[in-house]
Structure formats: C-alpha cells, structure tokens
C-alpha cells in the first residue's frame, strides 16, 4: 500500500496560479528504483538482464521501448508484473509499471472550470483514482 501512495504522489500534477500554491509542488522523477534520465546501462545495473529485452522503436516519438518482465531480469520488484521503459537519445524518458495486485490506480484528465481575467473557461487537470478491485466484485 505504501508503494501505491508513493505512485499517487508521483503522478500528482504540478499546481499553480489560483489553486492556492505560490510555487508548484515538486513532482518526483523516480519509480521502481529508476529515475528519468537514467541510461540503459544504469537500468540494467539495477535489473540485470537474464536474456535480451524485447524492444521496438515507436515511430510517433522515435522512442525505443523495452518490455521487461520478471523472467527477463535476474532481479525484479515482487509487486510488479512488467515494466515498459522508453528511451530517447540513450536516456530513460518513460517509465510504465504494470502491477500484479488487486489494487488499481487510474490516472485520467478532468476538466476544471476556471475564471481568469474576467472570463470563464476550462482547464485540463490530472486526476488520480485508487480502487480496491475485490470490493467491486459482485457477489449476487
């Protein structure tokens, strides 16, 4: 559960302006013992490969994406099923962790009404939802 709270804090959006914050809160760049900006060698030092990691180049952003599953690495976090890692120019730019627990975390955009310079409008904000899957199962 502590890992889920940490994940929720990682995904929290930087707030500014009329939200009551003078400066936006810092968003951590760490997840699963990795940090954005790490090299492939840094990642492989933390999770030594047991075999070659499957990869492909995403044509939309020219990002090289690696899929790392439990059997592909000699050490791996117990609470994860897989990690999808994106590298651009040799640096980690995208960390996607697939968990294998009954807790589900959803991150999605939400429209928030605003009032700036005398005009009403809408801004997009990031929303995080944490669900316990077992509580949503139907018994009847």
PLY file of the C-alpha trace (Angstrom):
ply
format ascii 1.0
element vertex 140
property float x
property float y
property float z
element edge 139
property int vertex1
property int vertex2
end_header
0.00 0.00 0.00
2.93 2.32 0.72
4.10 1.83 -2.87
0.65 2.84 -4.13
0.68 6.03 -2.09
4.15 6.78 -3.45
2.87 6.21 -7.00
-0.07 8.53 -6.40
2.30 11.24 -5.17
4.49 10.75 -8.24
1.58 11.27 -10.59
0.23 14.35 -8.78
0.14 17.30 -11.17
2.10 20.48 -10.58
-0.43 23.07 -9.43
-0.03 26.82 -9.76
-1.98 30.03 -10.07
-5.41 30.21 -8.46
-5.02 26.87 -6.71
-3.57 28.44 -3.56
0.02 27.38 -4.23
2.69 30.04 -4.54
5.12 27.62 -6.19
4.18 24.34 -7.82
4.97 21.28 -5.66
7.89 19.20 -6.89
7.00 16.02 -8.74
9.40 13.15 -8.11
11.07 11.59 -11.15
11.58 8.16 -9.52
9.60 4.94 -9.98
10.56 1.28 -9.38
14.08 2.33 -8.27
14.58 4.07 -11.63
14.93 7.76 -12.39
14.03 9.58 -15.57
17.29 10.36 -17.32
18.97 7.04 -16.43
20.90 5.33 -19.23
20.10 1.78 -20.38
23.29 0.67 -18.63
22.06 2.26 -15.36
18.74 0.41 -15.66
20.47 -2.88 -16.45
22.71 -2.43 -13.40
19.56 -2.25 -11.21
17.71 -5.03 -13.10
20.42 -7.25 -14.66
19.10 -8.94 -17.82
18.63 -12.70 -17.78
18.04 -12.50 -21.55
17.77 -9.80 -24.21
14.87 -7.47 -23.52
12.39 -7.22 -26.40
12.34 -3.73 -27.89
10.88 -1.72 -30.72
11.11 1.87 -31.92
7.87 3.81 -31.53
7.58 5.84 -34.77
5.45 8.56 -33.13
8.26 9.88 -30.96
11.26 7.85 -32.10
11.36 6.35 -28.59
12.95 2.92 -28.15
10.61 0.91 -25.94
11.74 -2.10 -23.90
9.37 -4.61 -22.27
10.92 -6.08 -19.12
9.09 -8.96 -17.45
10.04 -11.00 -14.39
11.76 -13.75 -16.41
13.76 -11.23 -18.44
15.72 -9.89 -15.42
17.75 -11.55 -12.67
16.17 -9.27 -10.05
12.72 -7.72 -10.25
10.30 -6.00 -7.84
7.96 -8.56 -6.26
4.91 -6.35 -6.67
5.21 -5.83 -10.44
4.23 -7.90 -13.44
6.14 -5.94 -16.10
7.83 -2.63 -16.83
7.67 -0.79 -20.14
10.67 1.53 -20.44
11.08 4.22 -23.10
14.50 5.60 -24.08
15.25 8.57 -26.30
18.83 9.59 -27.18
20.05 6.94 -24.73
18.14 8.30 -21.71
15.07 6.96 -19.86
12.12 9.22 -20.71
9.13 6.98 -19.89
8.51 4.51 -17.04
5.34 2.40 -17.14
4.88 -0.18 -14.37
2.21 -2.89 -14.54
1.34 -4.08 -11.03
0.10 -7.58 -10.15
-2.01 -6.70 -7.08
-5.71 -6.26 -6.54
-5.34 -2.50 -6.23
-5.98 -0.48 -9.37
-4.71 3.04 -9.98
-6.37 5.11 -12.71
-4.92 8.37 -13.99
-7.09 10.42 -16.32
-7.70 14.04 -17.36
-10.54 16.09 -15.86
-11.99 19.44 -16.95
-11.95 22.05 -14.19
-13.89 25.31 -14.58
-11.74 28.44 -14.32
-12.27 32.17 -14.11
-9.31 34.19 -15.39
-9.17 37.83 -16.41
-12.95 38.10 -16.09
-13.61 35.18 -18.46
-14.90 31.74 -17.70
-13.07 28.80 -19.15
-11.96 25.24 -18.63
-8.53 23.77 -17.86
-7.44 20.15 -18.02
-6.03 18.67 -14.81
-4.67 15.24 -13.96
-6.85 13.12 -11.67
-5.77 10.01 -9.77
-8.16 7.33 -8.56
-7.20 4.34 -6.37
-9.60 1.37 -6.34
-9.63 -1.92 -4.43
-10.67 -4.46 -7.04
-12.02 -7.02 -4.56
-14.57 -4.54 -3.19
-16.09 -4.06 -6.65
-16.73 -7.78 -7.31
-20.39 -8.74 -7.40
-21.44 -11.49 -5.01
-25.08 -11.94 -6.12
0 1
1 2
2 3
3 4
4 5
5 6
6 7
7 8
8 9
9 10
10 11
11 12
12 13
13 14
14 15
15 16
16 17
17 18
18 19
19 20
20 21
21 22
22 23
23 24
24 25
25 26
26 27
27 28
28 29
29 30
30 31
31 32
32 33
33 34
34 35
35 36
36 37
37 38
38 39
39 40
40 41
41 42
42 43
43 44
44 45
45 46
46 47
47 48
48 49
49 50
50 51
51 52
52 53
53 54
54 55
55 56
56 57
57 58
58 59
59 60
60 61
61 62
62 63
63 64
64 65
65 66
66 67
67 68
68 69
69 70
70 71
71 72
72 73
73 74
74 75
75 76
76 77
77 78
78 79
79 80
80 81
81 82
82 83
83 84
84 85
85 86
86 87
87 88
88 89
89 90
90 91
91 92
92 93
93 94
94 95
95 96
96 97
97 98
98 99
99 100
100 101
101 102
102 103
103 104
104 105
105 106
106 107
107 108
108 109
109 110
110 111
111 112
112 113
113 114
114 115
115 116
116 117
117 118
118 119
119 120
120 121
121 122
122 123
123 124
124 125
125 126
126 127
127 128
128 129
129 130
130 131
131 132
132 133
133 134
134 135
135 136
136 137
137 138
138 139
